[in-house]
Amino acid sequence: MKPEEVLEFIKKSGRPLSFREISDFFAFKASERKKLKRTLKELLLQGKILRNRKNLYLTIKEAKLVTGFFEAH
């Protein structure tokens, strides 16, 4: 399982995906799911994907984040 394959699948889905959806697509067994968790964590640390509050994985572009500073009085 290459991180690029997982990243490509998340990109092509066009929507946030749960861990179960990703593991079901690749038809992973229980032992292989640990490798998938490590792969997702690696992609998170590299900044290639995000995990939202609902624990769904999505690409940075899908998140439509705004960079900058917020200042309130």
C-alpha positions, 0 to 999 in steps of 0.5 A: 500500500503506497501513500500515493494510492490512498491520496489519489483515491481520496482526491478522486472521491471528491468528498470527505471519506471515513476510515471505513470507506477507505479500507473497504475500497481497498478491501483490507483485512484487519491486519492491513488496516493498521498499515492504512492507519499509519499511511493516513497518519503519514499523509496528515503529518506531511500536510497532504490531507486533513482530518475534520471534526467528524474524523473524515479524511479530505484533501487540502483543496476540498477543505477550501481553507482560507489562510491568513490572520483573524483579528477581533476587537 
